[in-house]
Amino acid sequence: MENTAPAKKIMLSGIQPSGDLHLGNYLGAIKNWVERTEEFDNYYFMADMHTITVRQTPADLRRRTLQQLAQYIACGLDPQKNTLFIQSHVHEHAELGWILQCYTMYGELSRMTQFKDKSQKHSENINAGLFTYPSLMAADILLYQADYVPVGEDQKQHCELTRDIAIRFNNIYGNVFKVPEPYIQKVGARIMSLGNPSSKMSKSDPNGCVFLLEKPDDIMRKFKKAVTDSDTENCVRFAPSEKPGVANLMGIYSSITGKSYEEIENEFAGKGYGAFKPAVGEAVVETLRPIQEETARILADKAYLENVYKEGAEKASYLARKTLRKVYKKVGFVER
Ligand code: TYM
């Protein structure tokens, strides 16, 4: 019988293997990917080309890239249902990245908050790649004609620039690119540092950051020490501007357990932070336990991992090639 099911929409995203994956990456991005597996045609990659905008130790980058792939799978991304690949294995990213740099404006790139933050943090190495990074990210997305890009809140600006680049290109050359939409969930899109709830959780602040492969005791210690608030109310109540630390912990707990803020308030009514903080820690430890075990098991099987990323690159290249061929023709390159 003929297959008449409509084609699934395409979902695509990536994470830089510039550090170990943390709870922000998991709750802001990966968990969302896993939950949407059946609904979409999925492409997820290790954004290794992006990481060299900041100096990396080569052996660490290689190890973290493979570890990140093992973690994607351990978090629930089935390689049979998701195309998992390493960005640098599909050379079309670099090629379309160059072309899109010629359709991205200097002013646009100068407004990117990630560029401003990173050029402050790495003032000794403000290289051209750090500046044009969003054009490469646009290429990552547009190569696959992605409909949705599931990311955390901090990547929204880059996704919006991708849309602007796609629209600009399409206005000149006709309908070449699908104009993608960011796919950002309500809870978990911006996990804050446990030590400083006014800045986002990030690997550059290891005390406020919970890594997916961290030992349970260390995770519990970080949650017990988490900053709550300076008032004396000692009451679990969702009030982000008054109590950002408590709101952040409630967001983490809600994202993991699926409970609403009201349910959480009721659960901890009269119990105070002394009971709440370890309860959030335990929920995180129990979520991460099977992921940690699975990661160790997968990492031990090098042949399996190699098979996954090779097949992934082959499938990804098929789509990427198609788009790049069209782009080359449109901009006027002679066919070879
Ligand atoms: P990266 O590697 O910084 O982060 C990966 C994903 O994790 C999300 N995230 C967070 N979500 C919630 N709370 C946090 N504290 C938190 N920290 C990180 C990010 O929003 C992101 O979804 N430029 C991208 C990588 C990239 C990409 C792409 C993404 C390259 N090409 C194409 C999508 C599509 C980046 O640096 O994310």
Boltz pocket constraint, residues with backbone or C-beta under 6 A from the ligand:
constraints:
  - pocket:
      binder: B
      contacts: [[A, 12], [A, 13], [A, 14], [A, 15], [A, 16], [A, 17], [A, 24], [A, 25], [A, 26], [A, 27], [A, 28], [A, 29], [A, 47], [A, 50], [A, 136], [A, 137], [A, 140], [A, 141], [A, 149], [A, 150], [A, 151], [A, 152], [A, 153], [A, 154], [A, 155], [A, 158], [A, 188], [A, 189], [A, 190], [A, 191], [A, 192], [A, 200], [A, 201], [A, 202]]
      max_distance: 6.0
